[in-house]
């Protein structure tokens, strides 16, 4: 079968590989759509730490069941949303239902080969019925679930003033689900095209320069009730504390290799609740599916770019360097 392999940084090609072997308790799925994630661009560019090449990327996936192999919740021909996180189910986090942060978690396309292929086999527990979503929209559930999980962990209250720092796909996901929870959302970013997109989705926006303006200061008041960082930038993550009100919440959605540093008196004075947020669980996937179904997430406008499977080796490298106006690129297999 065909797959897209990143043999080394900057080397992407369509290759032939063996069909994956089907084993007990696993299901064979034909991949139909693949969302290209920032992680995929980083892998292509050689910026992902600890990754081993060659690698078949892809973890934002939808598909159709080709062989249910005795599954109890799925039949051949079912459209599915794919959860790309493979937990152990045995560690303390897994036993508490926090499979998203399993001690030995494997993520498709990162720790092992992923879904940029014509077929994949996965445990039945990682496949969720698409519940009437188009297969294109089903491939966007995973990245949106990351924002939904961050919002759920933060326990937002209706009417809260929320600042999302970083207007990329993950930041937009957090913004949408904060709004669904009843928050008043502002997005802060340095990129004009990201802020233009955010305004088009109905969010308040601010540039870095506008932080000193009257409008931003009025909205911020003595601090936002909740702040989400979706930048993966150490300076931005360190600065995020300053946007929080006393008794407020800071949730770090972006991930960066390095050390964060906050002034202890500042986080103590504010008595902040500081959280990290990693991946998502079934509950978050279900919330995203329902939110797309009821029209609260405008997937048509999030899917800004598209490509065929054959053209991935040309288009993915191009989009890695030409991001203006790009929110989510979707591959059709």
Order of alpha helices (4+ residues) and beta strands (2+ residues): beta-beta-beta-alpha-beta-beta-beta-beta-alpha-beta-beta-beta-alpha-alpha-beta-alpha-beta-alpha-beta-alpha-beta-alpha-beta-alpha-beta-alpha-alpha-beta-alpha-beta
